[in-house]
Amino acid sequence: MAGVTVKVDDKELNRKIDNLGRAMKGASDLMKLWGEIAVTSMRENFEAGGRPAWKKLRAQTIKLKGHGDPLKGRTGNLERITYKAHADHVVMGTHPSARKYAAIHQFGGTIKHPGGTPYFVGEDGLAKFVSIRKAAQIFAQSGSRLNLTAPHGIPVPARPYMVLQDEDIAEMGQTARAYLQKAAT
């Protein structure tokens, strides 16, 4: 069986191909650009209340938190989105102290509450939860012990915030094309 061999003796083309090969082996600069695009998008997800919109908080939860922003916590650590660029991929994450909290909101699930939260029933017939310190004050003043919650599950709906939008993926594609065009020169 006869074969055909084609040899391209074009130094400029070979140089560009070599440059592209090197660029692809060490694309950490491209991964940094992609990380910045992703962080910007995920912060916009917070500002928009989800894209698509997150499920609203229950009235009881809004009352406890003092606001209706589902993912706004006391520390703001959930919003501290980070990335680490590698040669061939980007790893996205949140502040280390928020990782469990981040996961339950990203994917949804049930929090296993151990119980033991003091409460009393208000005049409106609804449970009023108080801190252990407040429960001790009530006991000292009235001699009445408060009820304690039993262990229970707290369902948390998924509120994905580490989500890229279609326009982000398109921007990443444009960034990659520009990166490769520059590398080939």
C-alpha positions in Angstrom: 0.0 0.0 0.0 1.5 3.3 -1.1 1.5 6.3 1.2 1.8 10.0 0.7 3.9 12.2 2.9 3.5 15.9 2.9 6.2 18.0 4.5 5.5 21.7 5.2 8.8 23.6 5.4 7.4 26.9 6.6 9.4 28.2 9.6 6.9 30.9 10.4 4.0 28.4 10.5 6.1 25.9 12.6 6.9 28.8 15.0 3.3 29.7 15.4 2.3 26.0 16.0 5.1 25.7 18.6 3.9 28.9 20.3 0.3 27.6 20.4 1.5 24.3 21.9 3.4 26.2 24.7 0.4 28.4 25.3 -1.9 25.4 25.8 0.5 23.7 28.2 0.7 26.7 30.4 -2.6 28.5 30.0 -2.7 29.8 33.6 -3.0 33.4 32.3 -6.1 32.4 30.4 -7.4 30.5 33.5 -6.9 33.7 35.5 -9.0 35.7 33.0 -11.7 33.0 33.2 -11.6 33.1 37.0 -12.2 36.9 36.9 -15.1 36.5 34.5 -16.6 33.8 36.8 -16.2 35.8 40.0 -17.8 38.8 38.4 -20.8 36.7 37.2 -21.2 35.1 40.6 -21.2 38.4 42.4 -23.9 39.6 40.0 -25.9 36.5 40.9 -25.9 37.8 44.5 -26.9 41.3 43.5 -29.7 40.0 41.4 -31.0 37.6 44.0 -30.2 34.7 41.8 -30.2 34.2 38.0 -32.7 32.6 37.8 -34.3 34.1 40.9 -33.9 32.2 44.2 -36.8 30.9 46.2 -37.9 33.5 48.7 -37.4 33.1 52.5 -40.2 32.1 54.7 -41.8 35.0 56.7 -40.5 33.4 60.0 -36.9 33.3 58.6 -37.1 37.0 57.4 -38.2 37.9 60.9 -35.3 36.1 62.5 -32.7 37.5 60.0 -34.1 41.0 59.9 -34.1 41.0 56.1 -35.2 39.0 53.1 -32.0 38.4 51.3 -31.7 34.5 51.2 -27.9 34.3 51.1 -26.9 37.4 53.1 -25.2 36.2 56.3 -23.8 38.0 59.3 -20.2 37.6 58.1 -20.5 38.1 54.3 -18.1 35.1 53.8 -20.5 33.4 51.4 -20.1 36.3 49.0 -16.3 36.1 49.1 -16.0 34.0 46.0 -12.4 33.0 45.2 -10.6 31.2 42.4 -7.3 29.5 41.9 -6.0 29.4 38.3 -3.9 26.3 37.3 -2.2 25.6 34.0 -5.3 23.9 32.5 -8.3 24.6 34.8 -9.8 27.1 37.4 -11.1 26.1 40.8 -13.9 28.2 42.2 -14.7 28.4 45.9 -15.9 30.5 48.8 -14.2 31.6 52.0 -13.2 28.5 53.9 -15.4 29.2 56.9 -18.5 29.3 54.6 -18.0 26.1 52.7 -20.7 24.0 54.5 -23.1 26.9 54.3 -22.2 27.5 50.7 -22.9 23.8 49.8 -26.3 23.6 51.4 -27.4 26.7 49.5 -25.8 25.7 46.2 -27.3 22.2 46.2 -30.1 22.3 48.7 -30.6 19.7 51.5 -31.7 19.3 55.0 -29.8 20.7 58.0 -29.9 18.3 60.9 -30.6 20.6 63.9 -29.6 18.9 67.2 -32.5 20.6 69.1 -32.2 22.3 72.4 -33.2 25.8 71.3 -35.3 27.5 74.0 -38.7 28.9 73.0 -42.0 30.1 74.4 -45.4 30.4 72.8 -46.4 34.0 72.3 -49.8 35.5 72.6 -50.3 35.0 68.9 -49.8 31.3 69.3 -46.5 31.2 67.5 -43.2 29.9 68.9 -40.8 32.6 69.9 -37.2 31.4 69.8 -34.7 33.0 72.2 -31.0 32.7 73.1 -29.9 30.5 76.0 -28.9 33.8 77.7 -32.3 35.2 77.3 -33.9 31.9 78.5 -31.8 32.1 81.6 -33.0 35.7 82.2 -36.6 34.7 81.8 -36.1 31.8 84.2 -34.4 34.1 86.8 -37.3 36.6 86.5 -40.3 34.3 86.4 -39.0 30.9 87.7 -40.5 29.4 84.5 -38.4 27.1 82.4 -38.8 27.5 78.6 -39.5 24.6 76.2 -36.6 23.3 74.2 -36.9 22.2 70.6 -36.4 18.5 69.8 -33.9 17.4 67.2 -35.3 18.2 63.7 -34.5 18.7 60.1 -34.5 22.1 58.5 -35.1 21.9 54.7 -33.1 24.4 52.6 -34.0 24.8 48.9 -31.2 25.0 46.4 -30.2 28.6 45.7 -27.4 28.1 43.3 -25.1 31.2 43.1 -22.0 29.6 41.7 -23.6 29.6 38.2 -22.2 30.9 34.9 -24.7 32.6 32.6 -24.7 32.0 28.8 -23.1 35.4 28.2 -20.2 34.5 30.6 -19.5 31.3 28.6 -19.6 33.3 25.4 -17.1 35.8 26.9 -14.9 33.0 28.0 -14.9 31.7 24.4 -14.0 35.1 23.1 -11.2 35.5 25.7 -9.8 32.1 24.7 -9.8 33.0 21.0 -8.0 36.3 21.7 -5.5 34.4 24.0 -4.7 31.9 21.3 -4.5 34.5 18.5 -2.0 36.4 20.6 0.0 33.3 21.5 0.2 32.3 17.8 1.9 35.6 16.9 
